[in-house]
Amino acid sequence: MELIDLRSDTVTQPTEQMRAVMAAAEVGDDVYGEDATVNRLQQVAADLTGKDAGLFVQSGTMSNLIALLSHCRRGDEYIVGQQAHTYKYEGGGAAVLGSIQPQPLDFCADGTLDLDQIQATIKPDDSHFARTRLLCLENTQGGKVLPLDYQARAAQFARDNKLNLHLDGARVCNAAVAQRVPLEQICRHYATVSICLSKGLGAPVGSVLVGTRQFIDEAHRWRKMCGGGMRQAGILAAAGLLALEQQFERLTEDHARAYRLAEGLQQIKELSIDLSQVQSNMVFIDCPLEQQQPLTDFLQQQGILIGGYGQLRLVTHLDIDDAAIPRVVEAFRGFFTRR
């Protein structure tokens, strides 16, 4: 039985073409800046986002961390979503390693942060308070795509309040494809953007942080300090290049399959799905808590893996084909009709 792994889009396997370009990659010592493939990946990512420069790092967690360390100093503060990856799911790195204070706020239903609430949260210029330096947004957020007009307003808000603006764009390529706009049209609003290569884009490893040349020079120092200096990293960068250049537009296929999956599962009365929230490659399902583990175990016996925290989460990706969708729907239905 072929495994259907819907836990995350991080579980993708490199394609044969990707393995070939990795094996043939031109490499050098990237700590000396001599790996031609890494240098090309960084420039391609910068060009796609309309930024001056990029920095290849091992993970999205490292990318976000060195962005925060470069934007902020000890005792500074960043405003972030309560459920945001940079706050909740990255081990508290900014606080532990940078002495940077997070100020989390609840996300709105559409994945945005309320600008009035942010305004009320910004600390006065007073020695009693941390200095509010940075606003962090996330796109996509829980599979939801941030509205373009909101991002423009958030950028103006940040300028008006002398805040830097960072985007955890782990799945920003999904957002660009969903909104049918160039990646630069989203990224232009942010001082810095972290782009993950190892999620929907399908590379095995890595993220790219983009920004101004001066900022990336500072981030490069933090990457070294955090143990992120790699040597012949072009073998990995080659996969990222192929992902950006050839596996970007195909994200539309993942989105279409996620929506078809949600439509099918919505027909099962024991499940609750808000179709309006299925905007990219994620389906979130409300299901009675006492049934979630038995359901997960049942699906695993059928060769289907799912995840989630509180809500069940199903994520489509390049290793999920059209045939998988009805199989998953029927397996869910089989759980609820098995007695």
C-alpha positions as CSV (number, residue, x, y, z in Angstrom):
1,M,0.0,0.0,0.0
2,E,1.5,3.4,-1.1
3,L,1.9,5.7,1.9
4,I,-0.1,9.0,1.8
5,D,1.7,11.4,4.1
6,L,-0.4,14.5,4.8
7,R,1.3,15.6,8.0
8,S,3.2,18.4,6.4
9,D,4.7,19.6,3.1
10,T,8.1,19.1,4.7
11,V,8.0,15.4,4.0
12,T,8.5,15.7,0.3
13,Q,11.1,13.5,-1.4
14,P,13.6,15.0,-3.9
15,T,12.6,14.2,-7.5
16,E,14.9,12.3,-9.7
17,Q,15.7,15.5,-11.6
18,M,16.5,17.2,-8.3
19,R,18.8,14.4,-7.2
20,A,20.6,14.7,-10.6
21,V,21.2,18.4,-10.3
22,M,22.5,18.0,-6.7
23,A,24.9,15.3,-7.8
24,A,26.2,17.5,-10.6
25,A,26.3,20.8,-8.7
26,E,29.3,23.1,-9.0
27,V,30.6,23.6,-5.5
28,G,33.2,25.6,-3.5
29,D,33.7,26.7,0.1
30,D,30.7,28.9,1.0
31,V,32.3,30.2,4.2
32,Y,34.8,31.9,1.8
33,G,31.9,32.9,-0.4
34,E,33.3,30.6,-3.2
35,D,30.4,28.3,-3.8
36,A,29.0,29.3,-7.2
37,T,25.7,27.4,-6.8
38,V,25.0,28.9,-3.4
39,N,25.8,32.4,-4.8
40,R,23.4,31.8,-7.7
41,L,20.6,30.6,-5.4
42,Q,21.0,33.7,-3.2
43,Q,20.9,36.0,-6.2
44,V,17.9,34.3,-7.8
45,A,16.0,34.5,-4.5
46,A,16.9,38.2,-4.2
47,D,15.8,38.9,-7.7
48,L,12.5,37.1,-7.3
49,T,11.7,39.1,-4.2
50,G,13.0,42.5,-5.4
51,K,15.7,42.6,-2.7
52,D,19.4,43.3,-3.0
53,A,20.8,40.1,-1.5
54,G,20.0,36.7,-0.1
55,L,21.5,34.4,2.5
56,F,21.2,30.6,2.2
57,V,20.7,28.9,5.6
58,Q,19.8,25.4,6.8
59,S,16.3,26.0,8.0
60,G,13.4,28.4,8.4
61,T,14.0,28.5,12.1
62,M,17.6,29.7,11.6
63,S,16.5,32.2,8.9
64,N,13.9,33.8,11.3
65,L,16.3,33.7,14.2
66,I,19.2,35.5,12.4
67,A,16.6,38.0,11.0
68,L,15.5,38.8,14.6
69,L,19.1,38.9,15.9
70,S,20.0,41.3,13.1
71,H,17.0,43.6,13.5
72,C,17.0,43.8,17.3
73,R,19.5,44.1,20.2
74,R,19.4,42.8,23.7
75,G,16.4,44.2,25.5
76,D,14.5,45.1,22.3
77,E,11.0,43.7,21.6
78,Y,9.3,42.2,18.6
79,I,5.5,42.1,18.1
80,V,4.3,38.8,16.7
81,G,1.2,36.5,16.5
82,Q,0.4,34.3,19.4
83,Q,0.3,31.2,17.1
84,A,3.1,32.4,14.9
85,H,6.0,30.1,14.1
86,T,8.6,32.7,15.1
87,Y,7.0,32.9,18.6
88,K,5.5,29.5,19.3
89,Y,7.4,26.9,17.3
90,E,11.0,27.9,17.2
91,G,12.1,27.0,20.7
92,G,12.1,30.6,22.0
93,G,15.4,31.2,20.2
94,A,15.1,35.0,20.0
95,A,14.6,35.2,23.8
96,V,17.1,32.6,24.7
97,L,19.9,33.5,22.3
98,G,19.2,37.2,21.6
99,S,17.5,38.4,24.8
100,I,14.8,39.8,22.6
101,Q,11.4,40.1,24.2
102,P,8.4,38.8,22.3
103,Q,5.1,40.6,22.5
104,P,2.5,38.1,21.2
105,L,-0.9,39.1,20.0
106,D,-3.9,37.0,18.8
107,F,-4.3,36.6,15.1
108,C,-7.5,37.8,13.5
109,A,-9.6,35.1,11.7
110,D,-7.9,36.0,8.4
111,G,-4.3,35.5,9.7
112,T,-3.6,39.2,10.1
113,L,-2.6,41.1,13.2
114,D,-5.0,44.0,14.1
115,L,-3.0,47.3,13.5
116,D,-4.9,49.2,16.2
117,Q,-4.0,46.5,18.7
118,I,-0.4,46.6,17.6
119,Q,-0.5,50.4,18.0
120,A,-1.7,50.0,21.6
121,T,1.0,47.5,22.3
122,I,4.0,49.6,21.1
123,K,5.9,50.6,24.2
124,P,6.6,54.2,25.1
125,D,10.1,55.5,25.0
126,D,10.7,55.0,28.7
127,S,13.4,53.1,30.6
128,H,10.7,51.0,32.2
129,F,10.0,49.2,28.9
130,A,11.7,47.2,26.3
131,R,12.2,49.1,23.0
132,T,9.7,48.0,20.4
133,R,11.8,47.5,17.2
134,L,10.2,44.9,15.0
135,L,6.8,43.7,13.7
136,C,6.7,40.1,12.4
137,L,4.0,38.8,10.1
138,E,3.4,35.3,8.7
139,N,2.3,34.4,5.2
140,T,0.7,32.0,4.7
141,Q,-0.7,31.8,8.3
142,G,-2.4,28.5,9.0
143,G,-2.8,28.1,5.3
144,K,-4.5,31.5,5.0
145,V,-3.2,34.1,2.5
146,L,-2.6,37.6,3.9
147,P,-4.6,40.2,1.9
148,L,-2.4,42.3,-0.4
149,D,-4.0,45.6,0.8
150,Y,-3.5,44.6,4.4
151,Q,0.2,44.1,3.8
152,A,0.5,47.5,2.2
153,R,-1.2,49.1,5.2
154,A,1.0,47.1,7.6
155,A,4.1,48.4,5.8
156,Q,2.9,52.0,6.0
157,F,2.0,51.4,9.7
158,A,5.5,50.1,10.4
159,R,7.1,53.2,8.7
160,D,4.9,55.6,10.6
161,N,5.8,53.9,13.9
162,K,9.6,53.5,13.1
163,L,9.4,49.7,13.2
164,N,11.1,47.3,10.9
165,L,8.9,44.7,9.3
166,H,9.9,41.0,8.8
167,L,7.9,38.4,7.0
168,D,8.1,34.7,8.0
169,G,7.4,33.7,4.4
170,A,7.9,30.0,4.9
171,R,5.1,29.5,2.4
172,V,5.0,32.9,0.8
173,C,5.4,31.2,-2.6
174,N,2.1,29.5,-1.9
175,A,0.6,32.9,-1.2
176,A,2.0,34.4,-4.4
177,V,0.6,31.6,-6.5
178,A,-2.8,31.7,-4.7
179,Q,-3.1,35.4,-5.4
180,R,-1.7,35.2,-8.9
181,V,0.9,37.9,-8.3
182,P,4.7,38.0,-8.7
183,L,6.6,37.2,-5.5
184,E,8.1,40.7,-5.5
185,Q,4.6,42.2,-5.2
186,I,4.3,40.7,-1.7
187,C,7.9,40.9,-0.6
188,R,8.3,44.6,-1.5
189,H,6.4,45.6,1.7
190,Y,8.9,44.0,4.0
191,A,12.5,44.9,5.1
192,T,13.3,41.2,5.3
193,V,11.6,37.9,4.2
194,S,12.4,34.3,5.0
195,I,11.5,31.9,2.2
196,C,11.5,28.2,3.0
197,L,12.7,25.9,0.2
198,S,11.9,22.6,1.9
199,K,8.1,22.9,2.2
200,G,5.9,23.1,-0.8
201,L,8.8,23.9,-3.1
202,G,10.1,20.4,-2.4
203,A,13.8,20.9,-1.7
204,P,15.2,18.6,1.0
205,V,16.9,21.4,3.0
206,G,17.1,25.1,3.4
207,S,15.7,28.6,3.5
208,V,16.8,31.9,2.1
209,L,16.7,35.2,4.0
210,V,16.5,38.3,1.7
211,G,16.9,42.0,2.4
212,T,19.3,44.9,1.8
213,R,23.0,44.2,1.2
214,Q,23.9,45.8,4.5
215,F,21.3,43.7,6.4
216,I,22.4,40.5,4.8
217,D,26.0,41.3,5.7
218,E,24.9,41.6,9.3
219,A,22.8,38.4,9.1
220,H,25.9,36.6,7.6
221,R,27.8,37.3,10.9
222,W,24.9,35.9,12.9
223,R,24.7,32.8,10.7
224,K,28.3,32.1,11.4
225,M,27.8,32.7,15.2
226,C,24.8,30.3,15.2
227,G,26.9,27.6,13.5
228,G,25.4,28.0,10.1
229,G,28.5,28.4,8.1
230,M,28.6,25.5,5.5
231,R,31.3,24.5,3.2
232,Q,30.5,22.8,-0.2
233,A,26.8,23.7,0.3
234,G,26.1,23.9,-3.4
235,I,24.9,20.3,-3.3
236,L,22.0,21.5,-1.2
237,A,21.6,24.9,-3.0
238,A,21.2,23.2,-6.3
239,A,18.0,21.6,-5.0
240,G,16.8,25.0,-3.9
241,L,17.5,26.5,-7.3
242,L,15.5,23.9,-9.1
243,A,12.7,24.3,-6.6
244,L,12.5,28.0,-7.2
245,E,12.9,27.8,-10.9
246,Q,10.8,24.7,-11.8
247,Q,8.6,23.8,-8.9
248,F,7.1,27.2,-8.0
249,E,4.1,27.4,-10.3
250,R,3.1,23.8,-9.7
251,L,2.0,24.9,-6.2
252,T,-1.4,25.6,-7.8
253,E,-1.8,21.8,-8.1
254,D,-1.4,21.4,-4.3
255,H,-4.0,24.1,-3.7
256,A,-6.5,22.5,-6.0
257,R,-6.1,19.1,-4.4
258,A,-6.4,20.6,-0.9
259,Y,-9.7,22.2,-1.9
260,R,-11.1,19.0,-3.4
261,L,-10.0,17.1,-0.3
262,A,-11.8,19.7,1.9
263,E,-15.0,19.4,-0.3
264,G,-15.0,15.7,0.0
265,L,-14.4,15.6,3.8
266,Q,-17.0,18.3,4.4
267,Q,-19.6,15.7,3.3
268,I,-18.9,13.6,6.4
269,K,-21.2,14.9,9.1
270,E,-18.9,14.1,12.0
271,L,-16.3,16.6,10.6
272,S,-16.5,20.4,10.4
273,I,-14.5,22.3,7.8
274,D,-14.6,26.0,6.9
275,L,-14.0,26.0,3.1
276,S,-13.4,29.7,3.1
277,Q,-10.2,29.0,5.1
278,V,-8.9,26.6,2.6
279,Q,-6.8,29.1,0.6
280,S,-3.6,27.2,-0.2
281,N,-2.4,23.7,0.6
282,M,-3.8,23.1,4.1
283,V,-7.1,21.7,5.3
284,F,-8.0,22.1,9.0
285,I,-10.7,19.9,10.4
286,D,-12.7,20.2,13.6
287,C,-13.4,16.8,15.0
288,P,-14.4,15.7,18.6
289,L,-11.2,15.4,20.6
290,E,-12.0,12.0,21.9
291,Q,-12.1,10.7,18.3
292,Q,-8.9,12.3,17.0
293,Q,-6.4,9.8,18.2
294,P,-8.5,6.7,17.2
295,L,-9.1,8.3,13.8
296,T,-5.4,9.1,13.4
297,D,-4.5,5.5,14.3
298,F,-7.2,4.1,12.0
299,L,-5.9,6.2,9.1
300,Q,-2.4,5.1,9.7
301,Q,-3.5,1.5,9.4
302,Q,-4.8,2.5,6.0
303,G,-1.5,4.0,5.0
304,I,-2.5,7.6,5.6
305,L,-0.6,9.9,8.0
306,I,-2.2,13.1,9.3
307,G,-1.2,15.6,12.0
308,G,-2.4,18.7,13.9
309,Y,-2.7,20.3,17.3
310,G,-6.3,20.5,18.6
311,Q,-7.5,20.7,15.0
312,L,-6.6,18.0,12.5
313,R,-4.3,19.3,9.7
314,L,-3.9,17.8,6.3
315,V,-1.3,19.3,4.0
316,T,-1.0,18.6,0.2
317,H,2.3,18.7,-1.6
318,L,4.1,17.4,-4.7
319,D,4.0,13.8,-3.4
320,I,0.2,13.8,-3.2
321,D,-1.4,13.1,-6.5
322,D,-5.0,13.2,-7.7
323,A,-5.6,9.5,-6.9
324,A,-4.8,10.1,-3.2
325,I,-7.7,12.5,-2.7
326,P,-10.7,10.1,-3.0
327,R,-8.7,7.4,-1.1
328,V,-8.3,9.7,1.9
329,V,-11.9,10.8,1.8
330,E,-13.0,7.1,1.7
331,A,-10.7,6.2,4.6
332,F,-12.2,9.0,6.8
333,R,-15.7,7.9,5.9
334,G,-14.7,4.3,6.7
335,F,-13.7,5.3,10.2
336,F,-17.1,6.8,11.0
337,T,-19.1,3.9,9.4
338,R,-16.9,1.0,10.6
339,R,-19.4,-0.2,13.2
